[in-house]
Every structure is written in C-alpha cells, then in structure tokens.
Amino acid sequence: MSARVSPEIDGAVKAQFPLLERSVHGRPIVYLDSAASSQKPMAVLDAMDDYYRTVNANVHRGAYEIAAAATEQMEQARADVARFISAPSADEIVFTKNATEAMNLVARSWGGSNLGPADAIVLTEMEHHANIVPWHILAAERGFEIRWIPITHDGCLDLTDLDRLLDGAKLLSVTAMSNVLGTLNPIPRLAAAAHEAGALLSVDASQYVPHLPTDVGELGADFMVFTGHKMCGPTGVGVLWARMELLDAIPPFLGGGEMILDVTKEGFRPNTVPHKFEAGTPPIAEIVGLGAAVRYLEGLGMDAVRAHEVSLTGYALRTLTDRHGDDITVHGPSEPAQRGGVLSFVYRDVHPHDISQVLDQSGVCVRAGHHCAKPLMRCLGVTATTRASLYVYNDTSDIDSLADALGEVGALFGH
Amino acid sequence: MAGLEDLYREIILDHYRNPRNRGELECPPAQRSEGFNPLCGDEVVLTFEMDGDVVTDLRVGGYGCSISQASASMMSAAVIGKTIDEIRDLTRSFKAMMSIHEESIGGDGTEALDGAGESDGSTDGALRLGDLEALRGVVKFPVRIKCATLGWNALATGLDETAEGE
C-alpha cells in the first residue's frame, strides 16, 4: 500500500520538508492542506535565512556591496519566476503581497480605467472570493455588469452559453484550477473565445502554477495571478504577470517610493514596468525565497510533479471509494487527468468541522469550510465541505492515513 | 492535551443526533432571530413566542456542526419557560463558561450557572444544567467556541429586539 506512485518523485522529497518530521497529538503529521498553503523545503528556508544573515539591505538605491547584492538576488528571482511560467520578459513579472492583491491590482488599475456603466465582465460560479469581491467593489463604484458562467453537475464549467455571455464583455476572469473541486478549466479554449469576442482573459492560477507546467503563451492569458506560499515559497509574496503593452498602458495601483521617476508638488511621473506597480520596500526575503522555490520545483521537474499528483489523486479516489463506499462522495471531475489533487468530499452527514476535528486527533490536517468560494457552495447545495489537497511531498501512506482516520469519524458519529 | 472525549461528550452527541425543539414557529405571532458564523457558514434560526416577559416556546432551525447544533438544542431546553431576565443571566453564565479567561481562574461560571438553574424552580432544571455543563470542554478547543455560542448570541439579539419593541 505504501508503493511509490511515481518513479521521479519518491520518499526522498518528503525528507526535504522539515515540518513534515513533526508529530501532532502524538501522531506523525499527515499534511493534506496544500491548496491552502504548502510546506517549505530546506532549499527555501536556507535561501531566506542566508539572505537575512549575509545580504540584508534595501534594494535598488544603495551603491554599497550588500545593497547591490540584495537587488541582484531580487531581480534574479524575478527572472526565475518569468522562466518558470515561460513569460517573454522578466519585466512582465510584478511582485505583490499575494494573489489577492495581484487580482485587486488588475481590477483597480485595468478595470478602473476600462470599465464603465455600459460594460460587462464575465466570471464563473467556481471562483475564489479573491476573483469575485474586487469586481463587486469596482462594480459598485462604476456600475458595470458581472455575468456568470455556470457549472455542470460534475463540477466543470458549462460553456453552452459562452458566446452569449462574452458578447460585448471586456474581460473574462477565471480560475485555471478550482480550489474546491480541483477542476482544470480549458484556459486556451476560453482565451480563444474571449479574444474572438474582443475581451481580455485574466487567469487566477493560484492552484495551477504550483502543480502543472505553465506557459502563459500557450494558456493565452492577458493577465495571470498566483501566490508564492502555495508553491513551496513563503507567505507575503504573490505575482502578477501581464503582457507588457497592458502593464505599460494601465495606471499604477499603490503610490509611494520606488514606483516613481519624479515627484513634484504638482504631481508625479510613474516609474517603468514592473517598478511602477511595486510601491514601497518589497518583501525582499520572501521574493528571494520564491526564487528558491521555483528553482526547487524546476529541479523536481514540473512534468514529474504533475505525473505524481495525477497518480496520487487516482490512488486517493480509488482508496476512499474502496474503503468507504457510499459513505463518501467526492465533488468534482471523476477522471484524475481532468483535475488537480484537490479532493472536496462529503462523508455521511457529518459536518466538515466535526470531520476535520476528529482527523486532527490522528495528525491528519484537512480544511473544513466554504474555502472562500461561497457562490460555488450554493451551487453545490452545501454550506461547507471537507477538503484534502495533495502536493509533491504526499504519498500513498498519507492517503491511507486519511482513509483510516475517516473510519474513526464513522465510529464516533455513526448512527 | 485535550482529547476528543472532552469535546464530544455523550450528551452532546445525543443532542446532535436527537435535537430538542427542532423546527420553526409561525411568524407572527412568533419572533425570529438568526445567527450566522461567516467562518464556516453555519446558521441557526430561532423562532420564539413570548407571553409577557416569559419565553413560552422556542424552536431551533438552521444547520451546522455537532457543537453548534447540540448547544442550540440544549439552550432551547434550558430557556423555555424562563423570563427575559433569567435568560440573560443564564446567557451571561454560559458565555462566561465559554471564555478562556474565566475557565483559567476557576469555577465562577459553574456557580453562576447553578444559581440560574435554582431560580428556575422546575423539576428538571438540574438535568438541563447538566446538559449545559457538558459543553465546558469546548473551551479547550478555542476554534469551536464560536460554534457553541452561535445559538446563544442569536437568542440574545432576538430578546434585545423584543425588549426594544416594547
């Protein structure tokens, strides 16, 4: 049962994540919440530690040795991230606080200068609140229409009315992979349809970039956002990628130091891209950590990461069904190749909070709640789900522990 | 370290599996109050009837985890037949028991709870207080305190609105 599921990614990976050596309630930790935040490998922890111990200085304006080194490390990370998503230029990588701030930047800077009362944008029913609320806030100010692509019963986008929904719309903003259902959406097809209709495509890739080989050109995105802490990097750093002509055309988001070329009593001239969008001292150590995370994942190979997760997702779907039969229902696509390693499930009629509480006693970490996707919860007809999510360091033994611990839930709450 | 048996006491699981006073009263004449936990989406819908300042009937609707549902069920059993003032005393005592601070300084919450029960004067008052006491273990699981107080906060809001309307 503890066989390796991928020849490329094996048990040695788990050993590179020090947190996974600890125990919880006297049991070895079984971390199944990577869709919320991933654990960090030694390579990332060491890079950040080395930065603070040997390099730490503010970036961009210091002539002295360590300030130059800090700037160089930060800009190296920008180049690493650009390479990781096959961006044409490192200057198209804008560092933000997280994916949420990056999406707010798109809404505020692009939406704020392009959307008015006669306009419309298109979202989907499976979006994270980070790709809903910024548009609600802006729509309340500017009065444009928000249209919604519905979902099918098996948790995929229902594209039947796509052309009608896109007719006259200026933007389609969609998740590449659902953080609740694991559904992988057909981004290239959506890009083609959006562009055909004269709309831009914005992609929330927070759950995609950490898990699949990513090429912004192949995806056909105009804007793409993701976050560092779900891809082995630290919290506090996210990324906006956009085509240079868009970044050039839209106004700055936050104002302050670094984002200007000149400031007078009458006004200011914005700096060049990407600095125009990076007001204030950036999270330098976190950016350095993200660069190390990217190089770590490249070392594993993103094709191997994906292969490992497809295999492990298949094992999880089979194991949970074999062990718990009709007691368990997993939301989302049933075919592992059409989804990521995010398993939202219902177990009997036990509330997700109770499930996660009992699993915690076995050291099994899963998330319970609405996963910041309340419109989707309403579509599914539930108020909350229990979600187990996988990453490079998980193996079949973690899935077996989940299945075992669910048995204890059944024993406690059985009728 | 707190074990699950501190949280899922048998009497709590019993109230969860067999909730008391489940349902909804017609409004009006009944009044309605809702409690909502934005963290988990749990919802409790209380409908209650008053005769003067006495809550003569109360029904619990909504959905949620074992702790929020069991706590609301126990609350319904404890407050029917009590006056607004008695219920406010009981609510204060219950929330004191649910406070990490009160727990750490000793049994104040328990004494206040007993006092409220004695003032009730009904024969099964002690049994109902026993039910509420079973929720004491929730305080060892701070994330779940909001679950236990959801129904109580909804009732307090509803009674405040009733008092203001007079």
Chai-1 contact restraints between the chains, C-beta under 6 A:
chainA,res_idxA,chainB,res_idxB,connection_type,confidence,min_distance_angstrom,max_distance_angstrom,comment,restraint_id
A,H351,B,C65,contact,1.0,0.0,6.0,A-B,restraint_1
A,H353,B,C40,contact,1.0,0.0,6.0,A-B,restraint_2
A,H353,B,C65,contact,1.0,0.0,6.0,A-B,restraint_3
A,D354,B,C65,contact,1.0,0.0,6.0,A-B,restraint_4
A,D354,B,S66,contact,1.0,0.0,6.0,A-B,restraint_5
A,Q361,B,L4,contact,1.0,0.0,6.0,A-B,restraint_6
A,G369,B,C40,contact,1.0,0.0,6.0,A-B,restraint_7
A,H370,B,G41,contact,1.0,0.0,6.0,A-B,restraint_8
A,T383,B,G41,contact,1.0,0.0,6.0,A-B,restraint_9
A,A384,B,C40,contact,1.0,0.0,6.0,A-B,restraint_10
A,A384,B,G41,contact,1.0,0.0,6.0,A-B,restraint_11
